[in-house]
Amino acid sequence: MNEKTAASPSAAPSVSQLFDRAVTLQRETKLDEAERLYLQFLRRAPDYPHAWTNLGALLRSRGLYPQSIAAHRRALRLSPGLGSARRNLANALADHGCFEEAERRRRELHETEPEDLAILRDLCAALRGLGRDDEVIALIDAAEARLPDLGECLLQRALSHLMKGNYRQGFADYEIRHAGNEVNLPKNAPWPRWSGEGLRGRSVLVLPEQGFGDEILASRFLPGLKALGAEVTMLVKPPLRRLLADIEGLDQMIETARQSQRFDFYTPNMSLPGGRPPPLPRLAIPDDSRSRARALVAPFASRFRIGVVWTGSVTYRANNRRSTGPESFLGLASAPWVQLFSLYKGLAHEAFLKSGMAGLIVTPAAMTATSPTAPH
């Protein structure tokens, strides 16, 4: 967001105050009020580029990426050299998955300000979106040779190394993830964080730090932790407790950790990897779940049965880039020899029920009859 105010000799004080108030509200994340004032301002001063890019930043924060891109483009038509609009447009393009233009615009910014780590980080993120991991690694290696502290840029190199299967280098860089705002270490933890000390006869608490998939992934490293002589306790989120009930290397599973509990160390689960991943963990599928699944698919025994998921967690910032809508499966669902089954559970379930696809994709989450007509 640009902080410049609209005060100028030709601007009426009331117009300037309107803009300044919108900026204040946007900083306070009072987005509805801020948007209303920006729209009022732009009706009076439609050629003020700072208002357009501020509005674009607001729209981006609400996930309205095409509208955000249009607002930033208008700002740049009015002021092609406006730095805040150039950055804001590149960010909105990347969020919308337009990585080619985002990479081009971020490279232009990087060439102008090669020491700006935020620009370097964002350029590398766009390159990763294009699958150009070798370029990411080369860019950050070169920057590391001349700059003392690359901060969150190392996370981009970590992800590129991991994509290429360079696990040891990737996981080493991945420890920088705690330097940003996305993944936090526990506050006021009374136990020291494990950093490779000997574990023979000592206890370790493994804490989840990201989503369910990450917790399942990290569970494959528990046998290695146990092999070091540790007594291993893991905090497991309730939806995963039955699935991870028989995980090898785990001595105790808990739902909450109290400061009064004694452990010699704690570790975030995604700090356990260090090299090539060991074999997949043995997951426990409860008998009642197997029985329910068999009953669900039994009426469709003559069809080709496919489980589908169209969205991840809707609270994840980049969910729009990895997700679609249930209607995207309409063509497949229309094939007479196919039956789709929803594997999704979460906040977007109500939207699925209203999408018109609930009759074509069977969902275990809505098994009660909704039609008043009884079967004959």
FENHU-V112593 format. One record per helix or strand of 2 or more residues. SS is the DSSP state (helix for helix, strand for strand). FROM is the first residue (numbers start at 1). TO is the last residue. If there is no record, write none. Layout:
SS_FROM_TO ; SS_FROM_TO
//
This chain:
helix_13_27 ; helix_31_44 ; helix_49_61 ; helix_65_78 ; helix_83_95 ; helix_99_112 ; helix_117_129 ; helix_133_144 ; helix_153_163 ; helix_167_179 ; strand_192_193 ; strand_203_207 ; helix_212_227 ; strand_231_235 ; helix_238_240 ; strand_252_254 ; strand_265_268 ; helix_269_271 ; helix_287_298 ; strand_304_308 ; helix_319_322 ; helix_326_333 ; strand_338_342 ; helix_349_353 ; strand_361_363
//
